[in-house]
Amino acid sequence: MHARARSAGANCPRCGSASDRVHGRYMRRLADAAVGGASVMIELLMRRFKCPNPACPAVTFAEQIAGLTGPHARYTPLMREQLTSIALALAGRAGARLTGMLGLRVAKDTLLRLVRATPEDPVGQIRVLGVDDFALRKGDSYATILVDLERRRPVDVLPGQNTKPLAAWLKGHPEVEIICRDRAGAYTDGARSGAPQAQQVADAWHSWHNLGEAVEETVGAHHSCIRAAFENTIPPGPPPSDDIWLTPPAPAAGMLDVCGRERRLVTRTRERYTAVRQLLEAGSTLENICRPLQLDRSTVRRFARATSIDELLAKATNRSTILDEHKPHLHQRWNEGCHRRPTRTPPGFTAAPYRPLDHDGPRKPDSR
């Protein structure tokens, strides 16, 4: 789209003086919102005026069209608003892919610059504060994120997971009444020293997560006891069909492979548990057990703390995988005699031409 301003003059942005003395013209390109999936580019013929005020530091100035242009802007306000909304929702790479499908076509770095240029809302008064760790790079560096739980928006990110940054931040916000956090000791000390007037509570997710881990460990530790008690309470004779609690549990499918044999994981766990228990009974320490068995200290400690082998097998064999829903079909195919992988060539696959081995050495790769 080609356009130009129809006004006779413009006002100087520095001193506000009106001027109609044209110093020069140049072409300006502005990207606008897409129309029908097609990108739109506005080529605007701009004029540069001379300021009539001799005391003004701006000798010349470029005209600006209200609602369409801004200083050094490459996008129209409508285009910038759309890109900012996409950038705030999807960030860089995902936002760039979406804008390409919408006909806007911008780079991921442009979207990230728009996110950084977006003004932040003032924090204001915070009554209920959420504190949790935040992974800047998972497994390498972490930080502490602070969230206003009533407004459901983050307010700050503190370096590290230490006590002092949190305590210093809380001292500057004495209005905090409730601190919702996990059970980390650093956050406990930081909240106690920085906001002694605030009440500390555990957030719901960590409470349910810790409860689930405790129940799993308890059930795993008493797996053999539960099975023995269940077998002793079954009355003689066939169980009623309408009482599922009297039906004996089926053997764990995770113990056996598709051939009905004991899985390698189960066999290896039994062997390691037996070896660790024998060395512990002989008086060996955890460090001395790690070397001959070539196991990590945490693994040896887990085997040493286990009350029985059933506790370890229950955790190792009851893991859910993406193949669980397909296991009945795979078992059926195996029992039918299908023990080989499919030999059908996938569609669109072209095999490399066969070349026999050279007498002087191994076969060389095809240059094509």
Secondary structure, 3 states (H helix, E strand, C coil): CEEECCCCCEECCCCCCEECCEEEEEEEEEEEEEECCEEEEEEEEEEEEECCCCCCCCCEEECCCCCCCCCCCCECHHHHHHHHHHHHHHCCHHHHHHHHHCCCCCCHHHHHHHHHHCCCCCCCCCCEEEEEEEEEECCCEEEEEEEECCCCEEEEEEECCCHHHHHHHHHCCCCCCEEEECCCHHHHHHHHHHCCCCEEEECHHHHHHHHHHHHHHHHHHCHHHHHHHHHHHCCCCCCCCCCHHHCCCCCCHHHECCCCCECHHHHHHHHHHHHHHHHHHCCCCHHHHHHHHCCCHHHHHHHHHCCCHHHHHHHHHCCCCCCHHHHHHHHHHHHCCCCCCCCCCCCCCCCCCCCCCCCCCCCCCCCC
